[in-house]
Amino acid sequence: MSLKNEDIRPEHKTSPNLPYKVEKLLSKTEALVLLCSKASGYWSMVKFAFNIPLVLTSSAMCIINSISEDANEVKIPNIVVNAISVLIISLNNSIKASEKCDLFRRLGQQFLLLAGQIENDDEINDNEFNLLALKYENLINDILFEEIPNRYKMQVVESFKDRHLPLQLNGTIGNNKSFVPPSNSAEIVMKQQNAMNSMGNSNA
């Protein structure tokens, strides 16, 4: 009797500590969602702060040029306003606030989607977890942690103080929860007997 291809389903073995690893990955992903959201908001404010002086200098130039028709009278004010505008634009291009705002916003959305995938999948096997973990690593490599103010990092650490945090925020991976691999009573008894036998041999 031949079996159809669709009737043959590969069995996926699940490691005993997989639920712990899934919980750990979900916690770190949610922490990065919050961190990217705060970083995006910060750089959005910086971008807005640079745009306001540019609007003011442009308005000032229009007012200065409309006051007098003599170019010589408004020459010096125009030079000053133009110099201020060039300085602001140069600083803005150097800091790249707009690019960083867009980067953190995009990463925050992608981490949010990843957290949804982890949370909504009730039966994650080892292969699926490896794919999710790889996606997490690829995303976290794009985060510019040095461009995030320390106060926002501390806020995320405080919010997730009882959960797992990324290495960049925590210092050590998963140091706020210790994993104890499952063991049955027979294994415990065997370990105790081996310990007693080793002590007896040493005394003899």
N, C-alpha and C positions, 0 to 999 in steps of 0.2 A: 504494500500500500504506500503510495507516494504522498508526500506531504506538500502542500502548497507553500509558496514562498511567504505569503502573508501570515501563514499559521506558525512560522518559525520566528520566534521573537527572542532576541538575545537577552540574557540575564545580566543585569548590571549589579555588581557587588557593591555594597555600601560599607564604608569603613565605620567602625563603632563611634569614632569621634566626629563624624560628619555633622551632626546637629550642632555641636559646639562650634565648629568652624563656620557653619552657615550663620549662626547667631553673631559670631565675631565679625564676619564680613559685613553683615547687615548693619551692625552698630557703627563700624568705621565708615561705611558709606553714608549713613544718615548724618554722622558728624561732619563729613565733608560737604554735604548738601548745605548745612547751616553755615559752615565756614565760607563757602563760595558765595552764598547769599550776602553775608556781611561784607565780604571783600568787594563784591560787585556794587553794593550800595555805597561803600566808601569811595571807590574810584569814580562812581557816578557824581558824587558831590565834588570831587576834585576837578572833574571835567567841567562841571557847571561853574565852579569858581574861576576857571580860566576863561570861560566864555563871556562872563559878565564884563570884565575889563575890556575885552575886544569890542563888545557892543558899545561900551561907553566911549572908547577912543574913536570908533567910527562916527558916533553921534557928535563928538567934539569936533572932529574934522569938518563935518558938514556945517556945524554952527559957525566955526571960525571962518570958513570960506564964504559963508553967506553974509558975514558982518561987513566985510570990506571988499571992494572990487580991486583994490591995489594989491598986487601980488607981493610986493615988498613988505607991506605991513603984516601980512599973515605968514611970511616966510619962516620966521623963527618958531612961532607956535606950531606950524605944520611939521617942522623938523622934530620938535619935541614930541608931538603926538605920534608921528611915524616911528620915532625911536622906541617909544613905549610899546607900540603895537608889535614891532619886530621883536623886542625883548620877550613879550608875553608869548608870541607865537613860537619863538625858539625854545623857551622853557617848556611849553606844551608839547612840542615835538620831541624834546629830550625825555620828558617824563612819560609820554605816551599813555596818558590817562584814559583816553577813549579806547585804545586797543586793550588795555588791561581790564577795563570795565566789561567790554564785550567778551573777553576770554573767560573771566570768572562767571559771567552770566551763562555762557554756553556750557561750561563745566558743571555748574550747579544744576542745570537742566538735565545733563547727561547722568550725573550722579543720582538725581531724583528718579530718572527712568530705571537705572540699575537697581536702586532700592525697591522700586515697585516690582521688578522682575523677581528679585529674591524673596520678597514678602508674599507675593501672590502664588508662587510655585510651592505647593505643599509636598511634592515628592521630588526633591533634588537628589540626583545620584552623583557619584564622584566625577563623572565626565562633565556633567552640567556645571557642577561647582567649579571645576578647573577652568571652564570657559568664562564663568562669571568672575572668578578671581583674576583671570588674565585681562578681562575688560577693565576691572578695577585698577590693576597695575598700570595699564596703558593710560587711563585717565589721570591717575595721581601723578604720573610722570610729567604731565603738562601743567600742573599747578605750580605757580611761582610763589612758594611759601615766603620767600624773603620780601615779597612785595605786599604782604598782608601785615597790617599793624599788629603788634604784640597784644594789644588789649582785646582784639577780636579773637585771637587764639586762646587767650585766657578765659574769655567768656564761653567759648565752645568747650574747653576743658572743664569748666565749672558745671556746665549743663550736662556733660556726659561723665561726671566724676565716678558714677557707679557702673559705667559701661566701658566697652573697649574703645580705644582711640587709635588713630594712625600713629605710626612710628614718629612722624614729623611733629606731632603734638604731644606725644606721651613720653618719648624718650626710650621706652622699651615696648615691644609689641605685647599687648595683652597682659600687662603686669598687674592690672586691677582685678583679674580673675584667674584663678589657677585651675587647670584642667586635671582631673584625676581620672585616668582610664578605668573603665568598668572592669571589675573582677568579681568572681563568684567566691562562695565560701570555701570550696575545695581548694582553690588556689591559695587562700589565706592560711588554711590549715597546713598545707604543704610547706609554705614559707616558714611558718612557726616551727614545724617539726625540723626542717633543715637547719634553722637557727639554733634549736636546742641540741641537735646532733653535733653541730660544729663546736658549740660550747663544751659539750661532754668530751669530745675528742681532744680539745685543747687542755682540759683539766687532767685528762689521763696522761 
